[in-house]
């Protein structure tokens, strides 16, 4: 299984959690980023994500490697969705397993923050009034 992946399908969490299982780990931290219905006082009806997939995969794997090197974690996985998403859909999932909770929390936070900064992923919000707009810092 790839440590970082991009998909245009719904993110299936169950097999990701199984991949993180390790009897040496007492902690598993996860982060789920979902599509919300409001942003900056505007009502959102959906999102559309686009990416430069080749660079995303390379840089995403680098972020995972950095998290494994910098924190005392055993494993980390991240899946980012692209394409059309509806309110409530899962846009990104991150999971980290570690012997202890502090490292798993910190690594999970590191991964989401770096993904939002470094990956060439663009988010377009679709608004209830028919307008739309591309947002900076998507992820």
C-alpha positions in Angstrom: 0.0 0.0 0.0 1.2 3.5 -0.9 1.8 5.8 2.1 0.3 8.8 0.2 -2.3 8.5 -2.5 -4.8 10.6 -4.5 -8.2 9.3 -5.5 -11.3 10.4 -7.2 -13.3 7.7 -5.4 -14.8 7.8 -1.9 -12.1 7.2 0.7 -12.5 3.8 2.3 -11.2 4.1 5.9 -11.6 0.5 7.1 -8.7 -0.9 5.1 -6.5 2.1 6.0 -7.0 1.5 9.7 -6.1 -2.2 9.2 -2.9 -1.2 7.5 -1.9 0.9 10.5 -2.3 -2.0 13.0 0.8 -2.9 14.9 1.1 -4.7 18.2 4.0 -2.4 19.2 1.7 0.7 18.9 -0.5 1.9 21.6 -1.8 4.9 19.7 -3.5 5.5 16.4 -4.5 9.1 15.6 -6.6 10.0 12.6 -7.7 13.2 10.9 -10.7 13.5 8.6 -11.2 16.7 6.6 -14.8 16.9 5.3 -16.6 19.3 3.1 -18.5 21.9 5.2 -21.5 23.9 4.1 -20.3 27.3 5.0 -17.0 29.2 4.4 -16.4 32.9 5.1 -20.1 33.6 5.6 -21.0 32.0 2.2 -23.2 28.9 1.9 -21.3 26.1 0.0 -23.1 23.4 -1.9 -19.9 21.4 -2.9 -16.3 21.5 -3.9 -14.1 20.5 -6.8 -10.5 19.6 -6.2 -7.8 19.4 -8.9 -4.2 18.4 -8.5 -1.0 18.0 -10.3 -1.0 14.3 -9.4 2.6 13.3 -10.2 4.0 16.1 -8.1 1.4 15.5 -5.3 2.4 11.8 -5.1 6.1 12.6 -4.9 5.8 15.5 -2.4 3.1 13.7 -0.3 5.4 10.7 0.1 8.2 13.1 1.2 5.9 14.5 3.8 5.1 11.1 5.2 8.8 10.2 5.2 9.5 13.4 7.1 6.8 12.6 9.7 8.2 9.1 10.2 11.8 10.5 10.5 10.9 13.4 12.9 8.4 11.8 15.2 8.5 8.6 17.1 5.9 6.9 14.9 5.7 3.5 13.3 3.5 4.2 10.3 1.6 7.0 8.6 -0.9 7.1 5.7 -2.6 9.9 3.8 -5.3 9.8 1.1 -6.5 13.0 -0.6 -9.6 13.1 -2.8 -9.9 15.0 -6.0 -12.9 15.7 -8.3 -16.4 16.7 -7.3 -17.3 16.4 -3.6 -20.6 17.1 -1.8 -21.3 18.5 1.7 -20.1 15.9 4.3 -17.8 14.0 1.9 -14.4 13.1 3.1 -11.8 15.2 1.3 -8.6 14.0 3.2 -7.8 11.2 5.6 -4.6 10.9 7.6 -3.7 8.1 10.0 -0.7 7.6 12.2 0.3 4.7 14.5 2.9 5.1 17.2 3.9 3.6 20.5 2.6 6.7 22.3 -0.2 9.2 21.7 1.8 12.4 21.8 3.9 11.4 18.8 0.9 10.2 16.9 -1.0 13.5 17.5 2.0 15.6 16.5 2.7 13.6 13.4 -0.9 13.8 12.3 -0.9 17.6 12.7 2.4 17.9 10.9 1.1 15.9 7.9 -2.1 17.9 7.4 -0.3 21.2 7.8 2.4 20.3 5.3 -0.1 18.9 2.8 -2.0 22.2 2.9 1.2 24.2 2.3 3.2 22.1 -0.1 0.9 20.1 -2.4 -0.3 21.4 -5.7 -4.0 20.8 -5.0 -6.6 23.4 -5.9 -10.0 23.7 -4.3 -12.9 25.4 -6.0 -16.0 26.1 -3.8 -19.4 26.0 -5.4 -21.9 28.4 -3.7 -25.7 28.3 -3.3 -26.1 31.5 -5.3 -24.5 29.8 -8.4 -21.1 31.6 -8.0 -17.8 29.7 -7.4 -14.3 30.5 -6.4 -10.8 28.9 -6.2 -9.3 29.1 -2.8 -5.7 29.4 -1.7 -4.1 27.0 0.7 -6.4 24.1 -0.3 -5.9 20.6 0.9 
